[in-house]
């Protein structure tokens, strides 16, 4: 979401959290063509690591959220996302790959 009333955040599904076995931090990388992003607990030691918070503080059953205007704006720019008529995007096209023993989610724009 990229609006003042919604905040600059990335909200992760419980399914993604489970499939990636997330425990409080992620790395994100955008493909060169801007059509997809990769999310994992660890992609590359050179990539920044982002701390996640629970949507409902102290409630482990609530979804993870990444509050970072910088990351949101980078995704908007690199993936050419247009928020002029919406406050959020939901991505449904998720494929999983294994990289160095860890699950990686490849999330594509095609499923907006």
Secondary structure, 3 states (H helix, E strand, C coil): CEECCCEEEEECCHHHHHHHCCCCEEEEEECCCCCEEEEECCCCCCCCCEECEECCCCCCCCCEEEECHHHHHHHHHHCCCCCCCCCCCCCCEEEEEEECCEEEEEEEHHHC
